[in-house]
Amino acid sequence: MFTACGGGGGDGPDAAPAIDGRDVTPLTSTCTPRTGTTIGFQTVVTGLDSPLLVTFAKEDPRLFVIEQNGAIRVIKDGTLVTAPFLDLGGSDGVVMGGGESGLLGLAFHPDFVHNDRFYVHHTDRGTADHVIAEYRARYGTDTAEPTSRREILRFSDPAGNHNGGSIEFGPDGMLYLAFGDGGGGGDPQDRAQDLTSLFGKILRIDVDARTGTREYGIPADNPYASSADGADDPRPEIWHFGLRNPFRFTFDPSTGNIYIGDVGQGAWEEVNAGPNAPNINWGWDDREGRHCFEPSTNCLTADRIEPVVEFSHGDGWGSVMGGAVYRGTCFPDLAGTYFYGDHYAGRLWGFELVNGVAQNNREVTATSVAGLTSVHQDAYGEMYLTTINGTVRRIIVP
């Protein structure tokens, strides 16, 4: 049986104050650190239904896994809990699964231990709309409250692909949302560069506030926060733009840097990384990776940020899976390594970002991870990955 690294207890002097009768003790890792940089995998669970993401809630030792067809599953003490945490699938559910659609993202509020709130990104069964919705689950229980659903954001999608996926709370407490360019191949409507469109963007919203009739707030420091938001005006939710299909992105909890795996069109897969500054243009569809896309020569390059790494489809890459930076304590020699891979290439890679440059970019293990769908940390900072065949693995130093 898999044994998680960590697990704190007690009511010591570092315990958080009780709110609503809850005594919350910060998690403390109890693992014995192991040196070395040779990477191995430890199988956590198998038998999941097309898992797309493994993630965590702050100060919560459990793992949460989303399945494409709409279920959120809990892994507790190394064992998969039989009943779903929340099931949004099935014939009566709100999630449309299949292809690039389904339950695509999950993020727990930074204060989940006190306010019970978490958020999902899914494609709607009836309309194929993008939906961001809030749910509640009493902290520590293994079942959420389906009737607590509150839609935060909904908008229609012209195609069934390039949906993006990840939603993540940043170090600033804002909720970031990744959406692809709306599909169609080659972004024919130039949505990724169109500031009046939500497609091809990373959005930034405040779920603890309200702006006008919205079910969320517009942070005052968003680059277009003061936009009139008319049909021809920039959308005030926009934080970054120029992305094709940012299926997986994360933040480095130590530096605040953002890392984005942007799935390519027909030639290049890329990872974008750097300080999480506002109004970054990542280049699509003027550029794919470091190369001109539209037009194929003499494309626009000014103010467009190049990726830190890219891979050719000719080398077997076809759908980059953006990962996460290791900041755990069990394997100290891995600290600062960004782990990522590709759904088709079947290998795990890593690099360290130093002064904006990907250093020591290398394949970290020869063991296959075909069908990779996510690489993400748990509440201790330890690293896990999901593969479409139903497996969750932990990254270890054997």
C-alpha positions in Angstrom: 0.0 0.0 0.0 1.2 3.5 -0.8 2.1 5.6 2.2 2.0 9.3 1.8 4.9 11.4 2.9 3.8 13.5 5.8 0.9 13.8 8.2 1.0 16.2 11.0 -1.1 16.2 14.2 -1.6 17.8 17.6 -2.4 21.3 18.7 1.0 22.8 19.0 1.9 26.5 19.0 1.8 26.7 15.2 -1.8 25.6 15.0 -4.1 27.9 13.1 -6.9 29.5 15.1 -10.2 27.7 15.3 -12.9 29.1 13.0 -16.5 27.7 13.0 -15.3 25.3 15.7 -12.5 23.9 13.5 -9.0 23.5 14.9 -6.7 23.3 11.9 -3.2 22.2 12.3 -0.7 23.0 9.6 0.5 19.9 7.8 4.1 18.8 8.7 6.0 16.3 6.6 7.3 13.4 8.6 9.3 11.7 5.8 13.0 11.0 6.1 14.6 13.1 3.3 16.3 11.0 0.6 19.1 12.6 -1.4 19.7 12.0 -5.1 18.2 13.0 -8.4 17.5 9.6 -10.0 13.7 9.6 -10.6 11.4 6.7 -10.0 7.6 6.2 -9.7 5.5 4.7 -6.9 2.0 3.6 -8.0 -0.6 5.2 -5.7 -3.9 3.8 -7.2 -5.1 2.3 -10.4 -8.6 1.7 -11.9 -9.7 5.3 -12.3 -11.8 6.4 -15.3 -9.7 8.6 -17.5 -8.2 10.8 -14.8 -7.2 14.2 -16.1 -5.7 15.9 -13.0 -4.5 15.1 -9.5 -4.5 18.1 -7.0 -4.9 19.1 -3.4 -6.5 21.4 -0.9 -4.3 23.4 1.4 -3.7 21.8 4.8 -5.4 18.7 3.6 -3.4 15.4 3.4 -5.8 13.9 0.8 -5.4 13.8 -3.0 -8.2 14.7 -5.3 -8.4 13.3 -8.8 -10.8 14.5 -11.5 -12.1 12.0 -14.1 -13.0 13.2 -17.6 -16.6 12.1 -17.4 -17.4 14.2 -14.4 -16.4 12.5 -11.1 -14.0 13.9 -8.5 -12.4 11.1 -6.5 -10.5 11.1 -3.2 -7.4 9.2 -2.3 -7.1 9.0 1.4 -4.2 7.4 3.3 -3.1 5.8 0.0 -6.5 4.3 -0.8 -9.1 5.3 -3.3 -12.3 6.2 -1.5 -15.1 4.1 -3.1 -17.8 6.8 -3.4 -17.0 9.9 -5.5 -16.4 13.2 -3.7 -18.7 14.7 -6.3 -20.1 13.2 -9.4 -21.2 15.6 -12.1 -21.4 13.0 -14.9 -23.9 10.4 -15.9 -27.1 10.9 -17.9 -28.4 13.3 -15.3 -25.1 15.2 -14.8 -24.0 18.5 -16.1 -20.7 17.4 -17.6 -20.2 16.5 -21.3 -17.3 14.1 -21.5 -15.3 12.8 -24.5 -12.7 14.2 -26.9 -11.2 17.3 -25.4 -14.4 18.0 -23.3 -15.3 16.9 -19.8 -14.4 17.8 -16.3 -11.2 19.7 -17.0 -10.1 21.6 -13.9 -10.4 21.7 -10.1 -9.1 24.2 -7.6 -9.7 24.5 -3.9 -10.0 27.9 -2.3 -6.9 28.8 -0.4 -9.1 29.0 2.8 -11.0 25.8 2.0 -10.3 24.5 5.5 -12.6 27.3 6.8 -15.0 28.3 4.0 -15.6 24.9 2.3 -15.4 26.3 -1.2 -13.9 24.7 -4.3 -14.2 25.4 -8.1 -14.5 23.3 -11.2 -14.1 23.9 -14.9 -16.3 21.7 -17.2 -18.0 21.6 -20.5 -21.7 21.7 -20.2 -23.7 18.6 -21.3 -26.6 20.6 -22.8 -24.8 23.4 -24.6 -21.0 22.5 -24.6 -20.5 25.9 -22.9 -17.4 26.5 -20.8 -18.6 26.6 -17.1 -16.8 27.6 -14.0 -18.8 26.6 -10.9 -18.4 26.8 -7.2 -19.3 24.0 -4.8 -19.0 23.4 -1.1 -17.7 20.5 1.0 -17.3 20.4 4.7 -13.6 20.3 5.3 -12.5 16.8 6.3 -15.5 15.0 4.8 -15.2 12.8 1.7 -18.4 13.9 0.1 -19.2 17.4 -1.4 -22.6 19.0 -1.5 -24.1 18.8 -5.0 -26.9 21.3 -4.2 -24.3 24.0 -3.3 -23.6 24.6 -7.0 -23.2 28.3 -8.0 -22.1 29.2 -11.5 -19.4 31.7 -11.6 -18.8 32.1 -15.3 -20.4 30.6 -18.5 -19.7 31.3 -22.1 -20.3 29.5 -25.4 -17.6 27.7 -27.4 -17.6 27.6 -31.2 -15.9 24.2 -31.3 -15.3 21.1 -29.2 -11.6 21.3 -29.0 -8.8 23.6 -27.7 -10.8 24.0 -24.4 -7.9 24.7 -22.1 -8.5 23.1 -18.7 -6.6 24.1 -15.6 -7.9 26.5 -13.0 -5.5 27.5 -10.2 -5.4 29.9 -7.3 -2.3 32.0 -7.6 -0.1 33.0 -4.6 -2.1 36.3 -4.7 -5.3 34.4 -3.8 -6.9 35.2 -7.2 -8.4 32.4 -9.4 -6.7 31.9 -12.8 -8.6 30.2 -15.6 -7.0 28.8 -18.8 -9.0 28.7 -22.0 -7.9 27.6 -25.5 -8.4 29.6 -28.7 -11.8 28.1 -29.4 -10.7 25.5 -32.0 -11.0 25.5 -35.7 -7.4 24.7 -36.5 -4.9 27.6 -36.7 -7.1 30.0 -34.8 -8.9 31.2 -38.0 -10.7 34.0 -36.1 -7.5 35.2 -34.4 -9.2 34.9 -31.0 -6.0 34.4 -29.1 -4.7 37.9 -30.1 -8.2 39.4 -29.8 -8.6 41.2 -26.5 -12.4 41.3 -26.9 -12.5 37.5 -26.7 -12.0 35.2 -23.7 -10.5 32.5 -25.9 -6.7 31.9 -26.0 -6.3 33.6 -22.6 -5.5 33.1 -19.0 -8.1 35.0 -17.0 -7.8 36.3 -13.5 -10.8 36.8 -11.2 -11.6 37.4 -7.5 -14.1 34.8 -6.2 -14.4 36.6 -2.9 -15.8 39.8 -4.5 -18.5 40.9 -7.0 -18.2 43.5 -9.8 -21.5 44.7 -11.2 -23.7 41.8 -12.1 -20.9 39.3 -12.2 -20.6 36.4 -9.8 -17.0 37.3 -9.3 -14.9 40.4 -8.9 -12.5 42.0 -11.4 -9.1 42.6 -9.6 -8.2 46.3 -9.8 -4.7 45.4 -11.0 -5.9 43.4 -14.0 -4.4 45.1 -17.1 -7.9 45.9 -18.5 -9.8 46.3 -15.3 -11.1 49.7 -16.2 -12.3 48.6 -19.6 -15.9 49.6 -20.5 -16.3 45.9 -21.5 -18.4 46.7 -24.5 -18.4 44.5 -27.6 -15.3 46.2 -29.0 -13.5 46.7 -25.7 -10.9 44.4 -24.0 -12.3 42.0 -21.5 -11.4 43.0 -18.0 -10.9 39.4 -16.9 -7.8 39.0 -19.2 -4.5 38.5 -17.6 -2.4 36.8 -20.3 -3.2 36.2 -24.0 -1.7 34.6 -27.1 -2.2 31.0 -26.1 -3.5 28.1 -28.3 -4.5 25.4 -25.8 -3.0 25.9 -22.3 -4.4 22.6 -20.9 -2.2 22.5 -17.8 -0.5 25.4 -16.0 0.7 25.9 -12.4 2.5 28.4 -10.2 5.8 27.8 -8.4 4.8 28.2 -4.7 8.3 29.5 -3.8 8.8 32.1 -6.5 5.3 32.8 -7.8 6.5 32.1 -11.4 3.9 30.8 -13.8 4.5 27.7 -16.0 2.2 27.0 -18.9 2.2 23.9 -21.2 0.7 25.2 -24.5 -0.4 22.4 -26.8 0.8 23.0 -30.4 -0.9 23.1 -33.7 1.1 20.9 -36.1 4.8 21.3 -35.5 5.8 22.5 -32.0 4.9 21.9 -28.4 6.0 24.5 -25.9 6.4 25.4 -22.2 6.1 29.1 -21.3 7.5 30.2 -18.0 8.5 33.3 -16.0 7.3 35.9 -13.6 3.5 36.1 -13.4 3.4 39.7 -14.8 0.2 41.1 -16.2 -0.6 41.5 -19.9 1.9 38.9 -21.3 1.5 38.0 -24.9 2.7 34.4 -25.4 2.6 34.8 -29.2 0.0 32.4 -30.7 -1.1 32.5 -33.5 1.6 34.8 -34.9 4.0 32.2 -33.6 4.0 28.5 -32.7 6.8 28.0 -30.3 9.8 30.1 -31.5 8.7 29.9 -35.1 6.4 32.0 -37.4 3.0 30.5 -37.9 0.8 33.2 -39.4 2.3 34.3 -41.8 4.9 31.6 -42.1 7.7 34.2 -42.6 8.1 37.8 -41.3 5.5 37.3 -38.6 5.0 39.7 -35.7 7.5 39.2 -32.9 7.4 42.5 -30.9 6.3 42.1 -27.3 5.7 38.4 -27.8 7.4 36.1 -25.3 9.1 33.0 -26.5 8.8 29.7 -24.7 11.6 28.5 -22.5 11.5 25.0 -24.2 10.0 23.6 -27.3 9.7 20.1 -28.9 9.1 19.1 -32.5 6.2 16.9 -33.5 8.9 15.1 -35.5 10.4 13.9 -32.3 7.2 12.2 -31.2 5.7 15.1 -29.2 2.1 16.0 -29.9 0.3 17.3 -26.7 2.5 18.9 -24.0 1.3 18.3 -20.5 2.5 21.3 -18.4 3.6 20.2 -15.0 4.7 21.6 -11.7 7.8 22.7 -9.7 8.9 20.4 -6.9 9.0 22.1 -3.5 8.6 19.2 -1.2 10.9 18.1 1.5 11.2 14.3 1.0 13.7 14.6 -1.9 15.7 17.8 -1.4 17.9 17.4 -4.5 14.8 17.8 -6.7 13.9 21.2 -5.2 13.2 23.7 -8.0 12.8 21.1 -10.7 9.9 21.7 -13.0 8.5 18.3 -14.1 6.5 18.0 -17.3 5.9 15.7 -20.3 3.8 14.9 -23.3 0.6 12.9 -23.7 2.0 11.0 -26.7 5.8 11.0 -26.2 5.5 8.9 -23.0 8.4 10.4 -21.1 8.9 12.7 -18.1 11.2 15.7 -18.4 12.5 18.3 -16.1 14.4 21.6 -16.0 15.3 24.4 -13.5 14.3 28.0 -14.4 17.3 30.3 -13.8 17.1 33.9 -14.7 14.3 33.1 -17.2 16.2 30.3 -18.9 15.4 26.6 -18.7 18.6 25.0 -17.4 19.5 21.3 -17.6 16.4 20.4 -19.6 16.5 16.6 -19.7 14.5 13.4 -19.7 14.5 12.5 -16.1 13.6 8.8 -16.4 13.4 6.2 -19.1 10.3 4.7 -17.6 7.3 5.3 -19.9 4.4 7.5 -18.7 2.3 7.2 -21.9 -1.0 9.0 -21.8 0.2 11.6 -19.3 -2.6 14.1 -18.4 -1.2 16.0 -15.4 1.8 16.5 -13.1 0.9 18.3 -9.9 1.9 18.6 -6.3 0.0 17.7 -3.1 -0.4 19.7 0.1 3.1 18.7 1.2 4.7 19.8 -2.1 5.3 16.2 -3.2 4.7 15.4 -6.8 2.2 13.1 -8.5 1.1 12.4 -12.1 -2.0 11.0 -13.8 -2.2 8.9 -16.9 -5.3 8.4 -19.0 -5.2 4.6 -18.4 -6.4 5.2 -14.8 -3.2 5.4 -12.8 -1.9 7.9 -10.2 1.8 7.7 -9.5 4.1 9.5 -7.2 7.5 10.9 -8.2 10.2 9.5 -5.9 13.9 9.1 -5.5 14.2 5.3 -5.2 
